Amino acid sequence: MDRAKAFFVTAGSLFSSLLGILYVPVILMVSCNVIDYITGLLAAPGRGDRVNSARGLRGIAKKVCMWLLVVAGAIVDELLQYAGGTVGITLPFTFLVACIVCIWIICNELISILENIADIGVPIPVFLQRIIYYIKQQTESRATLPDDAEGGTGDEGEDI
């Protein structure tokens, strides 16, 4: 038991030191990913869906891609820090974009979890749905860029 405890404490400390300010959002996101996956499996029979390995692997792949979105956000943050430092500007934040991406994913996962639980047959408190939708809306509105107000970035359809 002591070895298991030491392992988890060491792993948690390592991830905490590597992720820094992203530690809590990433832990919450991964927790929501796991809960969403489990509740999705439990809700599938009630929806008339079949659970199979191909579909399960696709779900896991989607969760991994969510993690990659946070990595992409962290890369953007590092680019902003580098560019700011190059011109002599010290940015007062670290991992801002990655945190916003994490919060957005957590909100989407929470919405999915609530839908899964409702499909299982458990009543969902309306205030909980409203809170989650509000947080998602606030996250999206705070992260809006000037082109977003016009409905796009101007480069839709272009290959990167």
Steps between C-alpha positions, in 0.01 A plus 500: 500500500782739585668433163178578313452818700861604436457431128186714469648783706814495287306487173270781614796712607677440170194597295441802723854625449486437123159658441517786748186711477349249254503222761153557647321562166667196342410276797140624483490448123633144519259424785210631290623295203494182706160576655354589159631177350355290783163677502490471120544123528228482765261717295552315170245221560233754596558683171480178303871522411725200482825509688788350302876522500525711182264759642679491834838556335356791303380654829843458655662653191271803535605542863868482405439762230350725768827471689682593180288816477636603839853426375430720195381775736819464704706529182316821410571629851870422462507674161337808653754501784788460253371769265437738790846437640655559159360852483560569869147450629449286809156344489333482843360151447607144429291238325198728457387347170556146628293576815216644291505194273494278810204684652310483171561124474399448864172684437428287192579185692276605791215567257553155349510341847169666590345378173627147567365502854163628373495219242563250780182633662634717781336844530743790453467822703427787261728739688797268439440503124466879505825545693696283259355670191573839657864411569539372144341816358723724714809305397412534133411869527821586689711320239331666200732660247398799284437283190272271702241777523467487121443127503838365401873537477510585133697190406227236497569231249871579469747220556758565766 
